[in-house]
Amino acid sequence: MSELTHTTSIEYDATQELSVKDANKVALGALIGTALEWYDFFLFSAAAALVFNVQFFTSENATAAALASFATFGVGLAARPLGGMIFGRMGDRVGRRKVLMITIVGIGIVTGLIGMLPTYAAIGIAAPCCWCCCVCCRASLWVVSGRGR
């Protein structure tokens, strides 16, 4: 019985009440982070449909090139849990604000690298491989910064 009381008191001490102002601040941060993530998703999917399939997946069949371009979303989705584990642990160790800044700068760097990648015509099969690596890095970074943490 004393064990139950001890656990209950630990849980009671661990909770913290938020003021309405703090709750609104958290909600606004989450809203902005999620809105940015979805806007980025929209822009990236439009670019995948219009640009990336032509530049990185040259094929006789346009449908196959488009499907390969959209398959990188699956690769990015698979990379998200890995980013969550890495940057979540980092956030616990060095602080969430520092990790948030690292991920925001990292997203900018990776996005710039995607823009500077040579096309399939220039370096062949290495172009889509490099693009997939950049998409994985970018998706891993969005896990932390895209949720407004």
HELIX and SHEET records of a PDB file:
HELIX    1   1 SER A    2  ALA A   14  1                                  13    
HELIX    2   2 VAL A   20  ALA A   47  1                                  28    
HELIX    3   3 ALA A   48  PHE A   52  3                                   5    
HELIX    4   4 ASN A   53  PHE A   56  1                                   4    
HELIX    5   5 ALA A   62  VAL A   94  1                                  33    
HELIX    6   6 ARG A   96  MET A  116  1                                  21    
HELIX    7   7 TYR A  120  ILE A  123  1                                   4    
HELIX    8   8 ALA A  126  SER A  145  1                                  20    
END                                                                             
